[in-house]
């Protein structure tokens, strides 16, 4: 179930529902309903927003086994980059300049 995986992944990342809501732009009540399996048919847009904040692919929310490919250290780095306000384009340029 998608809601169970959202909750599991959110808790693994030590995020509250409020924090996930704030960062993803998805209403706190909707995330809560999703996690309690009251809402069982989220749109792709909602899944993309949630997956982006959880640093996973949408597939990981849809598949039985959640993607655990990114370790905690990388997730922390990514969250710090997001919090610092660096845009995706700035990050792409940084990576391009280093290669």
N, C-alpha and C positions, 0 to 999 in steps of 0.2 A: 504494500500500500504506500502511496506517495507520501501521505501525511506522516506515517511512521518514520519514513526515511528522512523527511525534512526535520522532524523533531530530533531524531538520532544524530544527524549531522550537525544540527544547530547546537545541541548539547555537547557534542564532542569538541566543538569550537568554543565552548564556554560563552555562548551568546544567549541573551534573553530574547524572548519574542519581541519585546519593544525595540531592542537593538537591531534585530533582523528587519523589522518593519521600517524603522527609521532609515537604515542603509539601503534597503531594497525599494522603498516606495510602495510596498504592499501593505494594506491596512492590517493593523495588529489583530483585529477581530477576525479577519480573513485567514491569517496565518494560524491563529488559534483554532478556528473551525477546521482548517485543513489538517492540522496535527491531530485533532480529535476525530478525524474521518467523518465530520459532518458535511464538509465540502470535499467531494471526491472527483470533481472534474475541472481542475484548474486549467486556465488557458496556457498556451505556450509562452505568451508574454510574461505571465506571472511566474512560470517555472524558470524562464530565462533570468528574470530579476533575482529570484531566490538563489538559483544555482550560481549566478555571478558573485553574489556576496559570500556564498559558502565555498567559493573557489573550486567548483566542480562543474562537470558537464551536465547538461539537462538529462542525458542518458542515465546518469547515476541516480537521478530521482525516479526514473521510469523503470529501471531494471531492479531485479531482486537484490543484487549485491551492489552496494554503494561503492563508488570509486574512492579508493583509499590511496591513490597514487601520489598525492602530495603530502609530504611530511609536515609536521607542526612548525618547524623552523621556516620553511618556505611560506606557509600560510601566514605566519606572523610578519614576515617581510612584506608580503603582498598587502596585508591589511595596513601596515605602516605606510606603505607607498600611497595607498588610497587615502588614508587619513591626512597625509601631507599635502594633498591637493594636486599632485602631479597628474596630468592628463594622460590618456592612452597614447595620444600622438607624441607627447614629450617622452614617454617611456619607449615608444617605438624608435624615435630618433636616437635616444641614448643607446639602445641595444644595437641599432644599425651602426652608430659611430664606433662601437666597441668591436664590431666584427670585421 
